[in-house]
Amino acid sequence: MADAQEVVEARVAVLPKEHGPIRIETVELGNPTGHEVLIREFATGICHSQLHQMHNPRFSELVLGHEATGEVLAVGGEVTHVKPGDRVVLTFQPRDLRTTDRMPKVASVELNDGSTAMSPNIYTWSDHTIADDQYVIPVAPDTPTDVTAVVGCAVLTGAGAVLRAAGVKTGNSVAVWGVGGVGLNAVAAARMVGADPIIAVDVDDMKLELANRFGATHLVNAMDSNVVETVRDLTPGAQGGLGFRGMPVAGVDFAFDVVARPETFLDAFRATRNSRFAVHSGGTIVVVGVPQAPFELPSQELLVTERTIVGTLGGTAVPEEDIPLFLSWYQNGDLDLDALITSRVGFDEINEATKMLEDGKVLGRSIIEF
């Protein structure tokens, strides 16, 4: 049964259909129904995915954001796993589709001019939101409300890619291309499972220094070296032997491309281990970032080196299981979310904050605090 709740005035960031700055509009949110949950937000993260939305063509006005912490104010009659007063983490990934065929609803907000702004999943650049209960994860009442706002995307995607999509094991070698908010969590997860070495690759020395704090054993500035040769030199084949046409076996077991540009994909691909024919297969490249242009696939190299290419959306995570795990890492001191948050802004600074991210001035993750 739904808990009664008066109409809530919410301040919501709206991306116009035509190019232009984000505006903040005050709208009314009514009582949640069905599988809806009404949430007052404490903080939300700013992700590169929103930059892609800002630069790509769109067919309606958009509401943005997909990771946050908040408190449940009211629930629809079909909601059973959270109740008013619960502290929650919001994520863009359905919490667990293994037990249901019900797909979450598309989110929308009715604006003051009568038009509708849309989101494919949730919107968290708002001080209040209504979300489908598949995107709402209950957490402990004493869970911090600020730094944990990025667990629903940055942590879930980066750490999930290592644990879920790749299945990295103790002793596997790992390289991460791009050690911003998502890549740092990939580094941290690789350290947690005992990967070695863990090579951080970036063009920013300050980001590389932060990656060292998160567990990277080697730092490679892609502007200063032939990154493929450097990574392969750091990871000679443990069992020796030669690959196709006498090529020495070398390279990482897993390369994670968080940048997802054509040039980073090609470098990461070539830095993974080549196979030793009929003895072991090649390494795996995991595409974690959102590609904005087609990749060149060196198909003959793929064939003769027997490498594997894997794509992962949101780390292929199961939020209902993984978010509590990652929060336990934070509570135990194994995941330094305080160091991950390198920028904090107020809601009215949203346009300046997205410009900072686009200009590469955010080392880790930026959050909006309400």
C-alpha positions in Angstrom: 0.0 0.0 0.0 1.3 3.4 -0.9 2.3 5.8 1.9 0.6 9.2 1.5 2.8 12.1 0.5 1.9 15.6 -0.4 3.0 16.9 -3.8 6.7 17.7 -3.7 8.4 20.6 -5.4 11.5 19.4 -7.0 14.4 21.3 -8.6 15.4 19.3 -11.7 18.2 19.9 -14.2 16.8 19.9 -17.8 18.9 19.5 -20.9 17.1 21.4 -23.8 16.3 19.6 -27.0 18.3 22.2 -28.9 21.9 23.0 -28.0 22.2 25.3 -25.0 23.1 25.3 -21.3 21.4 23.1 -18.8 18.6 24.9 -16.9 17.2 24.1 -13.5 13.4 24.1 -13.4 11.1 23.7 -10.4 8.4 21.1 -11.0 5.8 19.2 -9.0 6.2 15.5 -8.3 3.0 13.7 -7.2 2.5 10.5 -5.2 4.4 7.4 -6.5 2.3 4.6 -7.8 2.9 1.0 -8.7 6.6 0.3 -8.7 7.6 3.9 -8.2 9.7 5.3 -5.3 9.8 9.0 -4.3 13.2 10.0 -3.0 14.8 13.1 -1.5 18.4 13.2 -2.7 21.5 14.0 -0.7 24.2 13.9 -3.5 24.7 12.7 -7.1 27.6 12.1 -9.3 28.6 13.8 -12.6 29.6 11.2 -15.2 31.1 11.3 -18.7 27.9 9.6 -19.9 26.1 12.9 -19.4 28.7 14.7 -21.6 27.9 12.2 -24.3 24.1 13.0 -23.9 24.9 16.7 -24.1 26.8 16.4 -27.3 24.7 13.8 -29.1 21.5 14.6 -31.1 18.3 14.2 -29.0 14.6 14.1 -29.8 13.2 15.6 -26.6 14.4 17.5 -23.6 16.3 15.3 -21.2 16.6 14.8 -17.4 20.1 13.6 -16.5 22.1 11.8 -13.9 22.2 8.2 -12.9 23.9 7.7 -9.5 22.9 9.2 -6.1 22.2 8.7 -2.5 18.9 9.6 -0.9 16.1 8.9 1.5 12.7 7.3 0.6 9.8 9.7 1.1 7.0 7.5 -0.3 6.5 4.3 -2.3 3.9 2.9 -4.7 1.7 0.0 -3.8 3.8 -2.6 -5.6 7.1 -1.7 -3.8 8.1 -4.2 -1.2 11.9 -3.9 -0.6 12.1 -0.3 0.6 9.9 1.9 2.8 9.7 5.6 3.8 12.7 6.6 5.9 15.1 4.1 4.3 18.5 5.4 3.1 19.1 4.2 -0.5 21.6 4.3 -3.3 20.3 4.9 -6.8 21.8 3.2 -9.9 21.0 3.1 -13.6 21.3 -0.7 -13.6 18.3 -2.8 -12.7 19.0 -4.3 -9.3 18.5 -7.9 -10.3 16.8 -9.1 -13.5 17.5 -12.8 -12.7 14.2 -13.1 -10.8 11.8 -11.1 -12.9 10.8 -10.4 -16.5 9.4 -6.9 -15.6 11.5 -4.2 -17.3 11.8 -0.9 -15.4 9.8 2.0 -16.6 11.3 4.9 -18.6 11.5 8.0 -16.4 9.9 11.2 -17.4 9.1 14.6 -15.9 6.3 16.9 -16.9 7.7 20.4 -17.3 6.0 23.7 -16.6 5.3 24.4 -20.3 3.4 21.1 -20.6 6.3 19.3 -22.4 7.9 16.1 -21.1 11.6 15.6 -20.4 12.8 12.0 -20.6 15.5 9.6 -19.3 16.0 6.0 -20.3 16.3 4.9 -16.7 16.5 7.4 -13.9 17.3 11.1 -13.3 19.4 12.2 -10.3 20.4 15.7 -11.2 17.5 16.8 -9.0 16.9 17.4 -5.3 14.0 14.9 -5.5 13.2 12.2 -8.0 10.7 9.4 -8.7 12.5 6.2 -9.8 11.3 2.7 -10.6 12.1 0.4 -7.7 14.5 -1.7 -9.8 16.9 1.2 -9.6 16.7 1.7 -5.8 19.1 -0.2 -3.5 18.5 0.0 0.3 21.6 0.6 2.4 22.4 0.9 6.1 21.0 3.9 7.9 24.5 5.2 8.8 25.8 5.0 5.2 27.5 8.4 4.4 25.4 10.5 2.1 28.1 12.2 0.0 30.9 10.0 -1.3 28.7 7.0 -1.6 26.7 8.8 -4.3 29.0 7.5 -6.9 28.7 3.8 -6.0 25.7 3.4 -8.4 27.8 4.1 -11.5 31.5 4.9 -11.1 32.2 2.1 -8.6 29.6 -0.3 -10.1 31.0 0.1 -13.6 34.7 0.0 -12.9 34.8 -2.6 -10.2 32.0 -4.6 -11.8 34.0 -4.8 -15.0 36.9 -6.5 -13.2 34.8 -8.8 -11.0 31.8 -9.6 -13.3 32.6 -8.9 -16.9 36.2 -10.2 -16.8 36.4 -12.4 -13.8 39.9 -11.4 -12.9 41.7 -13.8 -10.6 44.6 -13.7 -8.2 47.9 -13.4 -10.2 46.3 -12.2 -13.4 48.0 -9.2 -15.0 45.8 -6.1 -15.6 46.1 -2.8 -17.4 43.6 0.0 -17.2 43.4 2.7 -19.9 41.9 5.9 -18.4 42.1 6.2 -14.6 39.4 8.8 -13.9 36.3 8.1 -11.8 35.6 4.7 -13.3 39.1 3.5 -14.0 40.2 4.1 -10.5 37.6 1.6 -9.3 38.8 -0.9 -11.8 42.3 -0.5 -10.3 40.9 -0.9 -6.8 39.0 -4.0 -7.7 42.0 -5.6 -9.4 44.0 -5.0 -6.2 41.2 -6.5 -4.1 41.3 -9.8 -6.1 45.1 -10.0 -6.1 45.9 -9.1 -9.7 49.6 -8.4 -10.4 50.9 -6.3 -12.0 48.2 -3.6 -12.2 49.3 -1.1 -14.8 47.5 2.3 -15.0 47.7 4.1 -18.4 46.7 7.8 -18.8 47.9 11.0 -20.2 47.7 12.9 -16.9 50.4 12.4 -14.3 48.2 13.6 -11.5 45.6 10.9 -12.3 48.3 8.3 -12.5 49.5 9.3 -9.0 46.0 8.9 -7.7 45.8 5.5 -9.4 49.0 4.5 -7.5 47.0 5.3 -4.3 44.2 3.0 -5.4 46.5 0.1 -6.1 48.3 0.5 -9.4 51.8 -1.1 -9.3 53.0 0.6 -12.5 52.2 3.9 -14.0 52.4 4.6 -17.8 51.9 8.0 -19.3 50.8 7.3 -22.8 52.2 10.6 -24.0 55.8 9.8 -23.0 56.2 6.3 -24.3 55.2 3.6 -26.8 52.4 2.4 -24.5 52.0 -1.0 -26.2 55.7 -1.8 -26.0 55.9 -0.6 -22.4 53.0 -2.7 -21.2 54.3 -5.8 -23.0 57.8 -5.2 -21.6 56.2 -5.2 -18.1 54.3 -8.4 -18.7 56.5 -11.1 -20.3 54.8 -14.4 -20.7 55.0 -16.3 -17.4 55.3 -19.6 -19.2 57.7 -18.4 -21.9 57.4 -19.8 -25.4 56.7 -18.2 -28.7 53.4 -17.3 -30.4 52.4 -17.2 -34.1 55.4 -16.8 -36.4 57.9 -16.7 -33.5 56.4 -13.6 -31.7 57.4 -13.7 -28.0 54.4 -14.3 -25.7 53.9 -11.1 -23.7 51.1 -8.7 -22.6 48.5 -8.4 -19.9 45.8 -11.0 -19.3 43.2 -8.3 -19.2 43.2 -4.7 -20.6 40.3 -2.5 -19.6 39.5 0.4 -22.0 37.7 3.0 -20.0 38.3 5.8 -22.5 36.8 3.9 -25.4 38.4 5.9 -28.2 39.6 4.2 -31.4 43.2 4.8 -30.5 42.9 3.6 -26.9 41.0 0.5 -28.1 43.8 -0.4 -30.5 46.5 0.1 -27.9 44.7 -1.9 -25.3 44.0 -4.7 -27.8 47.7 -4.9 -28.8 48.9 -4.7 -25.2 47.0 -7.9 -24.2 48.8 -11.2 -24.3 49.2 -13.0 -27.6 48.5 -16.8 -27.6 50.8 -19.7 -27.7 49.2 -21.8 -30.3 47.5 -25.0 -28.9 48.9 -24.2 -25.4 46.9 -21.2 -24.2 44.7 -18.5 -25.7 45.5 -14.8 -25.8 44.4 -12.1 -23.4 41.1 -10.2 -23.1 40.3 -6.6 -23.8 37.2 -5.3 -22.0 35.5 -2.2 -23.4 34.2 -0.3 -20.4 33.7 3.2 -21.7 31.0 4.4 -24.0 32.4 4.4 -27.6 31.6 7.6 -29.6 33.2 6.4 -32.8 33.7 3.1 -34.6 36.8 1.1 -33.7 39.2 -0.3 -36.2 39.3 -4.1 -35.6 42.7 -5.6 -36.7 41.0 -8.8 -37.7 44.0 -10.8 -38.7 45.7 -10.0 -35.4 42.6 -11.1 -33.6 42.8 -14.4 -35.4 46.4 -15.2 -35.0 46.8 -13.9 -31.5 43.5 -15.6 -30.3 42.6 -12.6 -28.2 39.1 -12.0 -26.8 37.0 -8.8 -27.0 34.3 -8.2 -24.3 31.9 -5.4 -24.0 30.4 -4.5 -20.6 27.5 -2.2 -19.8 27.8 -0.9 -16.3 30.3 -3.5 -15.3 27.8 -6.3 -16.0 27.0 -5.8 -12.4 24.1 -7.1 -10.2 23.5 -4.0 -8.0 21.5 -5.8 -5.3 24.6 -7.9 -4.6 27.5 -5.7 -5.7 26.6 -2.3 -4.1 26.6 -3.8 -0.5 29.9 -5.4 -1.4 31.5 -2.2 -2.5 30.1 -0.3 0.4 31.7 -2.9 2.7 35.0 -2.3 0.9 34.6 1.4 1.8 33.7 0.7 5.4 36.7 -1.6 5.8 39.1 1.0 4.3 39.7 -1.0 1.1 38.1 1.4 -1.3 39.0 5.1 -0.7 35.8 6.9 -1.8 37.0 10.0 0.0 40.0 10.2 -2.3 37.9 9.4 -5.3 35.7 12.5 -4.8 38.0 15.3 -6.0 35.3 17.9 -6.7 32.1 19.0 -4.9 29.7 21.5 -6.3 26.3 23.0 -5.6 23.3 22.3 -7.8 23.4 25.8 -9.3 26.9 25.2 -10.5 25.9 22.4 -12.8 27.0 24.0 -16.1 30.4 25.0 -14.6 30.8 21.4 -13.2 30.2 19.7 -16.6 32.6 22.1 -18.2 35.3 21.2 -15.7 34.8 17.5 -16.5 34.9 18.1 -20.2 38.1 20.1 -19.8 39.8 17.3 -17.9 39.9 19.2 -14.6 38.3 16.5 -12.5 40.9 14.0 -11.4 38.5 11.5 -9.8 34.7 12.0 -9.6 32.7 15.2 -9.1 29.5 15.2 -7.1 26.6 17.6 -6.6 25.5 18.1 -3.0 22.0 19.2 -2.4 
